[in-house]
Amino acid sequence: MDRIKEHFTTKLEPAVREVKDFIKEHGDEVIGDIKVSQLYSGMRGMLAIISETSKLDPDEGIRFRGYSIPELEEKLPKYVDGQQPLPEGIFYLMLMNELPTEDDVKRVSNNWARRSIVPPHVFKVIDALPMHTHPMTQFVAGIMALRTESEFQKAYRAGISKSEYWDPTYEDAMNLIARLPRLAAYIYRRAYHNGEHIEPDSKLDWAGNFAHMLGFDNPEFKEMMRLYMTIHSDHEGGNVSAHATHLVGSALSDAYLSFAAGMNGLAGPLHGLANQEVIRWLLAMRDELGGGLPSKEQISNYVKKTLSEGKVIPGFGHAVLRKTDPRYDAQRRFAMEYMPDDELFILVSRVYEVVPEILQATGKVKNPWPNVDAHSGQLLMHYGLTQYDFYTVLFGVSRSLGVLTNLVWNRVMGSPIERPGSITTDLLKDKVGAK
């Protein structure tokens, strides 16, 4: 048994006992009320899932196991001579509920490196798809092709005890996380670099090796990728990709089926695909305004025109947050340090100064502030990763850290199948006495 898994096993019994005792003592207590309007608004704000890894506070922003992003930037181990937190560290924190040491992070890196070999048939599945296939479609196809390696599927068929479901799920999660950068890089090089693939470098960390396989060996890009993979890793349990992974996993689907479901959700324009839509919108605005760097007045007029056409401003607003996304702030700090004179960064900054006031003036927007998608594309564009159709794949690789950690814990806790009730409008009218 590897040392990461060995240490993880010490967490299981106390956590299960704590939850069982809590349910026994407080299981009949009522938390909150459901409004009729919530039933018609995508269950907005309804508490329905236990997700221990992170919590999104409307006013404070995201916290991972209680730590804010600035705290994690300070406390998580860094790469040699680096300044950005290593994704291995945020994974360890979410899994163990304790801050990792440098040795812990190195152990995770080495563990993933050993598991990272992708079977040849997975690449054949990708190569069978037309070249114009969207990268997210290729990504999901590759994840499904990897399912031939499912340890949970084998163990379940062999008749494993329910109390041991977590073990093969842990193995599947670790294997999948380890292999996703290789899969994603293969898709990128196939689609945009004539299939000229780059072999992994096992001496590098997880995110650094991912950058290398993409074809970017600039140390700054590797640092940016470490930050990107850390801050996109989790966003509590109710977002579409996390909830879809949880929902499908609740049917005892293995990590591959569950994560593929989450990635299909991430590919939607109202979720992860928004990061490519932001860049598309920024570049279209710049072109329509004659190129170069538009003024704040020009941006303001263009934003108002966009809204008057019944369109949204991509990258602004959030279902939960009521402040600027801390993940946006983290990326902005990075840009201020490494590329303060980048024209696209200046454009993003001007949009930030203009859009919230305009959205507030409409009286229809609860959160006029930028989210993570409003900035991430600019950093990638700066270093030459300009193929924005690929951006959501990067998001997906990162999101695996949080949703698969949750899947492992769901197996530890013996979480039941998710099956909420539903009701018709007529029956609901009867219940509330509506005519």
N, C-alpha and C positions, 0 to 999 in steps of 0.2 A: 504494500500500500504506500502511495507517495505521501510525503510529509504534509502537503497541503490538505489532502483528503483525511489523513490521520488526525490533524488538528481540527478539521471540520467536524469529525464525528464526536468530538468532545462537546460541541455546541448543541447537538440534537436533543438529547434527553432533557436537559434543563429547559430548552425552549418549548418543547412539546408539553412538558409538565406545567409550565407557566401558563400556557394558553388554555389547557384543560381545566386548571384550577380557576382561571378567570371566568371561563364560560360557566363552570359549575356554580360559581358564586354570583355572577351578574348576568347570566344568559337571558333572563326574563326582563331585563331593563330595556326601556324604549329609548332609542336615540333618534331624535328629529322626527319630522313629519313630511310626508310626500304631498306636494301640491298637484292639482290637476294639470297646471301648466307644465310641470316637469315631465309628465308622461308624454307630452307632445313636443318636448324640446331636447330630445336625445338624452334623457335622464340627467340633464345638467345639474351638477351639484349634489346628486343623490349618493350618499355613502352606500357602497355596495361591495367593495372588494378590500381585503386586507393585503396591503403591500408594504412590507417592512423596510425595503431598501431605500426609499426616498419619499419625501412628502413635499408637495407644492403648496406653499402658503400664498394667498392672493397678494399680500402686502410685503412679505419678506422674500418671496421667491423660493427656489428649490433648495432643499437640504437633503444631503445624502447621509443617512444614519445620524441625522442631527447636525451635520457639518455643512456650512454654507460654501459656495464656490470659492470665495476669497480665502476662507480657512483651509480648504483643501489645497489651494495653490501654495499655501504656506507649509502645510503639514505633510502632504504626501511626498514620498521619495521621488527624486529627480534622476534623470539619466546623467551619466558622467559629464560634468561641466555644463549641464543643462539647467534651465530655469522653470520648465513646465512640468506639471505632475505627470507621472506615468500612469496610463490606463490600467496596468496591472494592479496599481495601488487602489484605485476606485473599485475594481472588481473584488479585491481582497476585503476591502472595507464593507462592501455590500454583502458579501458572502459570510464573513465572520463576525460582523458588527464590532470590529476593533481596527484601529489604525495599524497599518503594516509597518514593519521595519524595512530597511534596505535589503536585508537577507530574504525577507518574505517575498518582496517584489522580484528579486532575482530568481527565486525558486519558481514563482509563477511563470516568469519569462522562459526559463529553461524547460518547464513542464510543457508549456504550449509549443515550444520549438520541437520537442520530441514528438508531439502529437500532430504536427502540421502537414504531414504528407497527404496529398489528395490523390485518391485512386484515379488511374488513367481514364476509366469509363466516364467520370464526371466531365472531363474536358471534351470527350467525344459527344456527350449530350449537348454541351454548349456549342460545339462546332457544327452540330446538325441544324442549328437555328439560323435563319437568314441574318445577314450582317446588319440589317436595319432594325432588328429587334431591339426594343428599348432595353437598356442595361438592367433595369429592375426585373424585367421578365426573364432575362438570362440568369440573373442572380437567384431568383426563386426556383428556376429550373435546376440550377446547380445544387441548391440546398436539397431539393427533392431527390436528385440523383445520389447525393451523399447518404441518403437514408438506408442504402444497402449496408451501411456500417453501424446501424442502430443497435446498441447494446441492450436498450430497454426492450426492443422488439424480441430479441433472442431470449432475454431473461423471462419475459412475460409468457412466451410460448413454452418455456421450460417449467413454468409453474411457480415462479418466485413468490414469496410471502409479501403481503401488502406492506408490512413494516420495513421491507427492504427495497421498496420501489425507488427510493431516493438514490440508491447506489448506482444502478445503471443509468439513471437520469443524470447524475453527476458526471459520469463518464461521457455520456453523449454531449452534455453541455460543454465540457472541457474540450472534447474533440472538435466540436463544431466551432467554438470560438477560435480555436487554434488554426482551423483550416479556412475560415472565412476570408482573411486577407489574401491568401493565395488564390482563392476562387475569384474574388473581386478584382484583383490585379490582372488575372488572366482575361477576364471580360474586358477590362480597360485596354490592355495591350492588343487584344484581338480586334476591338472595335475602332481604335484610334491610332494604332501604331503598327498596322500591317501584320499583326500576329507575331511581332518580334518580342518574345517573352523574356523575362529576366528571372533568373533563378534566385531563390531566397538566400539570405545571409543569416545563418543561425547565430551569429555573434551579436546581432542587433536585437534590440527589444522589439516587442510586438508591433507597436506603431511605427517605429523606425524602420523595421523590416518591410512593413506594408508600403511605406513611402518609397523605399528602395525598389521593391518589385513593381511599383507603378512607373518607376523611371525617374524619381526625384531624389537625388542624393545631396541636395543642398541642406546643410545642417539646420538652417532656419526653417525649411519646409518640414523637416522631421520634428522639430520642436512644435511647429504649428499643428502637425498631425497628432502629436501627443496631447496637446490641449484640446483639439477637436474631438478626439476619441473619448476623452475624459468627460467633457461637459455635455456630450450628446448621449451618454451611456444609459441614462434612466430619467424618467420624469413622472414619477409615481405610477399607480396601476391603472388609472382610468383612461389614459390616452389610447387611441385606436390600436396602435401596434402592441402596446403592453396588454391591453384588454383582450385583443384577439388571440395573442399567445396564451394568455391565462384561460380564456374560454375554451379554445381547442384542447389545450393541455388538460383541462378539467375532465375531459372524456377519456383520459388516460392515453391520449395520443402522445407519441414520443416527441423528443425535442425537435426533430427535423420537421415533422408535420406541424407542430405548434409554432415554431419559429417561421416557417414558410407562410403560415396564416398571418402572423404579425407583419411580415414583410409585404404581403399583398395589401394590408391596411396602410402601411407606411407609404406605399406607392400612390396613394390618393392625393389629389391637389389640395385638400383641406388638411392634410397631415404632412408627411415628409417631403412630398413632391414640391411643397411650397418653396424650398430652398432654390430649386432651379427656376421657379417662376419669378422670384425676386430679381435674379440676374437678368432674366429675359425682359422684365419690365424696365429695369434700370437702363439696359442697353437700348431698348426701343425708345425710351424717353430721350436719351442722349442723341440718338439719330434723328428723331423728329424735331429736336430743337437745334439741329444744325451741327452736331458734333461738338467736341471740346467739352469744357466744363460749364454747365449752365448756372446761371445766377439763382439765388434763392427765389427771386420774383418769378423767374421762368419756371422753376420747379413748382412753386405754389400754383401757378396757373395750370400747369400740366396735371397736377394732383386734382385740382377742382374739376378739370375737364374729365379726368378718369372717373371720378365719382358721379358726375352728371350723366355719364353714359351707363350708369348702373353697375359699374365694376368696383372691385375692392382694390385696396392698395396692398399688394402682397408683402408679407413680412411685418405687418402692423396688426396689433390686436392679439388676444389670447383668450381661450375659453375660461381660464382660471385667474391668471395674473392680472393685477391692477397697478402695475408699475413696469418700468423698463426691465426686460428679462435679464437676470444676472448673467446668463450665458452670452447675451449680447455685450454686456459690459466687459466680460472677460476677453472676448474677441477684440473689442475696441481697445482695451489696454495693450493687447498684443500688437495691434496695428499702429498704435501711437508710438510704440517702442521701435518697431522694425520697418515701418513704411509710412511715416507721417506725411510724406509728400506725394504718395501714390494718388493719382488723379481720381481713380474709382473710389478710393477711401474717402477722399474729400467730398465726392458726390454723395456717398452713403451718409457722411456726417451732415451735409446740408439737408438731405432728405429728413434726417433725424430732427433737425432744428425746425423744419417746416411742417411736416405731416401731423404731429400730435395736435397742434393748435387747430388745424383745419378739421380734423376728425372730431375734436371736442365740440367745435362750433356747430356740427350737424345735430348734436343732441341725441344721437342714436347709438353712439359707440361707448361701451362701458370702459374699454381699455384702449386708448389711442396710442399706446407706447409700442416700441419695436420688440419683436421676439427674436429668438436665436437665428431664424432664417434670414432676417434683414441684414445680417453681416457676414455669415459664413462663406457665401459665394465670393465675396470680394477678396477674402484672404486666399482662396484657391486660385482665383484669376490672377492675382499678383504674382504667384510663383509659376504660372504657366499652365495650370490645370484648368483649361478654358472650356472643356466639354461639359457644359452644365447639365446635360441629360444624365451624367454619371453621378452627380452630387448626392442623390438620394441613396445610392449604393453605399457611399461612404457613411452616411447617416445610419444605414442598416447594419453595417459592420460594428459600429459603435454601440448601437442599441442592443445588440446581442448580449452585452455584458450585464445589463440590468434585467432584461426579460427572462434570460435563461437562469440567472441567479434566483429569481422569483419562482421559476418552474421547479428548480431543485427544492426550494423551501416548501412549495406546495406539496411535493411528494413526501417530504419529511413530516409535514403536519397532517397528511392524509386528507387533504382538501377534497370536498365532494364535487360532483359534477355541477356545473353552474346551470341553473334552470329557473330563471325568474318567471313570475306569472305575467300574463297579459290580459287585456280586457278590451271589449269593443266600445266604440263611442256611445252606442245606445245604452249598454249596460252601465257605463260610467255616468251618463245622464240620469239614469234611474237612481244610482247611488247618491248623487248630490242633489236630487230633487229638481233637476232642470227640466223645463218644458220643451 
